[in-house]
């Protein structure tokens, strides 16, 4: 017989890598086309005007301009007057 008890196994020892989710650009800040505005799991924030929804539910700018958050958690981008971003939105 063994004169020492066997060592038990543990259920700990694992951890997942950080996902860096959240708002990346806040209201009133300028963004360029393609900039990530929000990284999220699920659609906590909805895509508004000039904002696209990615495969992983990330929100990104479809045009350059100022970010706007509405009270219903809808995120939009208002094109800056006189910028080339506004011309692209009007043409498309």
C-alpha positions as CSV (number, residue, x, y, z in Angstrom):
1,X,0.0,0.0,0.0
2,X,1.0,3.5,-0.6
3,X,2.1,5.4,2.4
4,X,1.1,8.8,0.9
5,X,-2.3,9.8,-0.4
6,X,-2.6,10.4,-4.2
7,X,-2.8,14.0,-5.4
8,X,-6.2,15.0,-6.5
9,X,-6.9,16.9,-9.8
10,X,-8.2,20.4,-9.9
11,X,-11.0,21.9,-12.0
12,X,-9.2,25.3,-12.2
13,X,-6.3,26.5,-14.2
14,X,-8.1,27.9,-17.3
15,X,-8.8,31.4,-18.4
16,X,-10.0,33.0,-21.7
17,X,-8.2,35.8,-23.4
18,X,-9.6,39.3,-23.1
19,X,-12.0,40.4,-25.9
20,X,-11.7,44.2,-25.6
21,X,-15.3,44.9,-26.2
22,X,-17.1,48.2,-25.7
23,X,-17.5,51.6,-27.2
24,X,-14.3,52.6,-29.2
25,X,-15.5,56.1,-30.4
26,X,-17.7,58.3,-28.2
27,X,-20.4,60.8,-29.2
28,X,-19.2,63.9,-30.9
29,X,-15.9,62.4,-32.0
30,X,-14.8,62.3,-35.7
31,X,-14.5,59.0,-37.5
32,X,-13.3,58.0,-41.0
33,X,-15.0,55.5,-43.2
34,X,-14.5,52.0,-41.9
35,X,-13.7,53.0,-38.3
36,X,-15.0,50.6,-35.6
37,X,-17.4,52.5,-33.3
38,X,-18.6,49.7,-31.0
39,X,-17.4,46.2,-30.4
40,X,-20.1,44.0,-28.9
41,X,-21.6,40.6,-28.5
42,X,-25.2,40.7,-29.7
43,X,-26.8,44.0,-30.7
44,X,-26.9,46.1,-27.5
45,X,-26.3,49.1,-29.8
46,X,-28.2,49.3,-33.1
47,X,-26.8,50.6,-36.4
48,X,-28.3,53.9,-37.5
49,X,-27.6,56.2,-40.4
50,X,-24.2,55.7,-42.1
51,X,-23.3,52.9,-39.7
52,X,-22.9,49.2,-40.7
53,X,-23.2,46.0,-38.7
54,X,-20.4,43.5,-39.0
55,X,-20.6,39.7,-38.8
56,X,-19.5,39.8,-35.1
57,X,-22.1,42.5,-34.4
58,X,-19.5,45.3,-34.4
59,X,-20.7,48.7,-35.6
60,X,-18.5,50.6,-38.1
61,X,-18.7,53.9,-40.0
62,X,-20.0,53.7,-43.6
63,X,-19.0,57.4,-44.0
64,X,-16.8,59.9,-42.3
65,X,-18.3,62.3,-39.8
66,X,-19.3,62.8,-36.2
67,X,-20.6,59.9,-34.1
68,X,-24.1,60.4,-32.5
69,X,-25.7,58.1,-29.9
70,X,-29.5,58.3,-29.7
71,X,-31.5,57.5,-26.5
72,X,-32.7,54.2,-27.9
73,X,-29.1,53.0,-28.3
74,X,-29.0,53.7,-32.0
75,X,-25.6,54.8,-33.3
76,X,-25.4,57.1,-36.3
77,X,-22.7,59.1,-38.1
78,X,-23.5,62.7,-39.2
79,X,-21.3,63.7,-42.1
80,X,-19.2,66.8,-41.5
81,X,-20.3,69.8,-43.6
82,X,-18.0,70.5,-46.5
83,X,-16.0,67.3,-46.1
84,X,-15.3,64.7,-48.7
85,X,-17.2,62.2,-46.5
86,X,-20.4,64.2,-47.1
87,X,-20.0,64.1,-50.8
88,X,-19.7,60.3,-50.8
89,X,-22.9,59.9,-48.8
90,X,-24.9,62.2,-51.1
91,X,-23.6,60.5,-54.2
92,X,-24.3,57.0,-52.9
